[in-house]
Amino acid sequence: MAGYPVYETYRVGARAAQLAPEGLTRGGNRLVASAMARGNGPRRIQVERNLRRIYGPSYGGAAMARSVRRTFEYYGRYWIESFRLPSLSKREVEARFDYEGFEWIRRAIDDGYGPIIVLPHLGGWEWAAFWVTRIAGLELTAVVEPVEPPELFEWFVSYRESLGMHIVPLGPEAGPKVLEAIRNRHVICLLTDRDITGGGVEVEFFGERTTLPAGPATLGLRTGTPLLPSAIYFRDPYGCHAVIGEPVHYERKGRLRADIAGLTQVLADELEVLIRRAPEQWHLMQPNWPSDFEALGVERGQGPVGL
């Protein structure tokens, strides 16, 4: 709707997701996903590029069309189920969420660390945050990307805090706040498959050079806290399954800068493995490689906004 504030659109969508019957929201999501998959916008182009990175450069035709549609369906499901979470009871969340590897989180906390969960933009990570805070009873801190307009960002912060999270905006003050959270044995969630600022560490990711955030490796090396590559996959037709990986083992080889680069490459390799398990659930819809910016004809910092 022209002139309608974007944050109001999200608020109305969230309310509708909470009030509408689940079957109705799923049906509506399929219709919207089909329309987006048939379009020619930058999100669809980026989704196709990501899928070819996983399935191979010749991937196309009917198989590609199905995968693109499924990706948009999962992306819509991410929003719908995230918005519905505050209205679910603890019993409903427990019934729809299961996991493997949670012992690595418990072990780190028992050892006096706040572990760092290294995540891709995949599946429904807010399910896990809700479960960790409300069911497992742990403190959780997440670093998030500021978005425009400020009213929208403030609304998202308020929403995520209602799920029990502590929110730290990405920026100059993020590092000290995360260090404090580690000392206080919070579970730290860092989305690590996209370098927002372009100032990250160069790695090979799905066979192509790009940059990924240096934060997880820097924090891990400086504090000794475990880095746990993890993903939260949607289960069909309902619910989520969390996979918490074992701590990444990395031996220091030299100067901190070189070790940060080496460890970030290890994390990139781990994220690849997690993403390949469910490529259509990977909703990274922003340009993330130099060739993406060239293909979409945009500068870094432009292109479709992602949350």
N, C-alpha and C positions, 0 to 999 in steps of 0.2 A: 504494500500500500504506500503510494507516494507520500513522502513527508512524515510517515509514521516512524517514530524513533525506534532504532534498531533494538535498543534494550527493552522497549515495550513489547516488541515482537517476540523476543525470547521469553519474557515474563508470561505473555499470553500463551505461548506454546507450552511452557512448563505447566501452567495451570490446566490447559487442555489435556496434556498427557496424564496428569494426575486424576482428572475427573472422568475421562472417557473410558469406556470398557476396553480391556486389553485387546480383544479381538478387533475392535474398530480401529485402534491405533496401528495395529499390525497391517491391516488391510490398506489404510491410508498411506502407510510408509511404503508399501510395495508399489502403489500407484506413483508416488512421488519419485521413488528410486528408478522406476522404468522411464519416467519422463527425463530425469537427469542423465540417465545412461544413453538416451537417444540424442541428447543435445550435443553441442560442439563447443562447450565452454572450457575454460582452462582447467577446471577440476577434472572433467572427464579425460582431457588430454593427459593430465598428470597421472591419473589412475592407470591409463593404458601404458604409459612409460614405466610406471612401477611394476606392473604385471609382466611386462616384457623383460624387465631385469631379473625376474624370478623364473619365468617359464621359458625364456629364450627370445631372441630378436625376431623369430618368425611367427611368434604367437599372434593369432588374429582370427578373423572370421567369426563363426558362430560361437566358438569357445571363448574368444575374447569378449563378445557381446554378453554372454552369460556371466563371465567373471566381473565385468564392469557393473552389470546390474546388481550382482550379489554384493559387490563392494559398497555401492550406494545404499543397499538395503541394510547392511551391517552398520554403516555410518549413521543412518537414520535411527536404527535400533539403539546405537550408543546414546544418542540424545534422548530418545523416548524413555529408555530404562533409567538413565541418569536422573531425568526429571521425576520419575516415579519413585525413586528410592526413598525420599523423605516420608512418603506415605505408606511404606511397607513396615510391617512389624518385624521384630527380631526373628520371630519364628519363620516368617516368610523368607527373610534373607538367608537364614541358615538352611532352609529347604532348597534354595536355588543356587547356593554357592558351595563349591567344594574345592579342594586344594591338594597339592603335593609339595613337599619341601619346606613346610612351615617351621620345621625344627631348626632350619638355618637362622631364621629370625630369632627364635627363642634362644638359641645358643649364643648369638651375638649379644643380645640384651643381658643374658646371664653373665657374660664375660665383661660387661660394662660398656658396651658400644651401642650406639644407634646405627644399625646397618643401613646401607644405601641400596635401595631397590632400583636397579637400572632397567628402564622400561622403553619399549617402542610404543608409538601411537597405534595400538592394536586392541581390538576387543573392547571390554568395558572396565577400565582400571578403577573407576569410581566405586564399582561394586566392592572391589578389594579394600579400598580405603574405608568404606562404610563398615565392612565386616571386621577389619582390624581394630577400628576404634570402638564400635558398638558391641561386637560379639567377643573379640579377643581381649578387649579392654586395654589396648596399648595406645600410646600417643603417636600421632603421625604428622609429619611436616612435609608439605609438597611445595616445590618451587614451580611457579606458573608464569607464563608469558603475559605481560600486560597487553590489553587490547583497547581499541578505541570504539566508541567514546568512553570516557572515564566512568560514566554512569553504568555502562554495561559491565566493565571490569569490576566495579564495586558490587554489582549485583551477583556476579559469579563468585566473588570472594565470599559474600554473605551466604550464598547457596552452599558452597563447599564447606564453609565453617559449620553450617547446619548439619552436615554429615559427620562432624567431629574432627575435621582436619584443621591443622594450623597452616595458613597460607603465607608464603613468602614470595613477593613479586620478584621476577628476575631483574637484576640491576646491581649497582655498586654495593648495596647493603645486604645482598643475599648471602654472600660468603660468611660474614660474621654470624648472621642469624642461623645459618645451617650448622656451623661449627658448634654454636651453643646448643642446638637441638641434638646434635650427635652426643655431646657431653651429657645431656639430660636423657639419653637413651630413647629418643624418639625414633620411630621408623621413618627413614627419609625416602621420598619418592622423587626420582629425577627422570623425566622423559628425555631420552638421549639419542634418538635417531634423527634429529633435525638440529642444525646449527642456525639459530635465528639471526645472530648478529654477523656471522661470517668471520668471526675472529677465533674460531675453534682450531682443532688439530687436524691436519691433513691425514686421511686414512683411505684405504681401499674398501669400498662398501658396495656390495653386489657388483663387483668387477669394474668399478669406475671410481676414479679419485674424486673425493669431495672432502668437506670438513665436518667434524662432529664436535659437540661441546667438550671442553677440557675439564669441566667442573668435577664430574665423578672421579676421574683418575687423579686429579689434583687432591681432592679431599681424601680419597682412599690412601694415597701415598703419604700424605702429611699426618693423618690421624691414625692410620692402621685399622680403620673400621672396615668390615667386610663389604665387598661389592657383590651384590647378588643379581645377576641377570635374570629377569623374570618377565612373564607375560600373563595376561588374563584373557582367556579365550571365551567367546560366547559358546554356550551349549545350545543345540537345537532340540526342541523348540524354545526352551526357557532356561534361564540361569547362566552361570559362568563357572569356569574351571581355572583356577590359578596354578601356575607352575613357577615355583621359586627355585632358582638354580643354586647350585653349590657356590661357595665363595670363589671368586676368580683368584688364582694363584699367579703372582708375578714377582719375579726376583729382580731387585734393583740392579741395574747394569752400569749406571754412570750418573751423569748430572740429572737433576730433577726434570728439566725440560725434555730431555731425551726419553726419560722413563715415563713421563706423562704421555708422550706420543706413542711409545710402545704399548702401554697399558690401554690407551684409547683404541688402538688397533685390535687388541684382544677383545675389548668390549664390542667393537663393531662386528667382529666375527661371531660372537655369542648372539648378538641381536639378529644377525642374518639367520642363524639356526632357528631362533624362536619365530621369526616372521615367516620362514618357509613352511612352518607347520600349518599356517592358515593364511595364505596370501590375500584372500578376499576380505579378511578382517583387518587388514592394514589400511587405516584411513589417514595416511599421510598425503594430503591433497595440495601441498604447497611445493613449489620448486625447491629441490634439495641438492641437486648436482649442477655444476656449471652448464652442462648441456641442456638442463631443464630451462634455465633462464634464457638461454639462446633460443630454444625451441618455442617458448612462450612469448618471446620478444619483450621481456621485462627485466628491470634491474633488480638486484638483490634488495629485499625489503618491500618489493611490490608483488603483485600477483594475488591470488585468492587468499583471503584471511582465514586462518585456521585457529580452532580452539581445542 
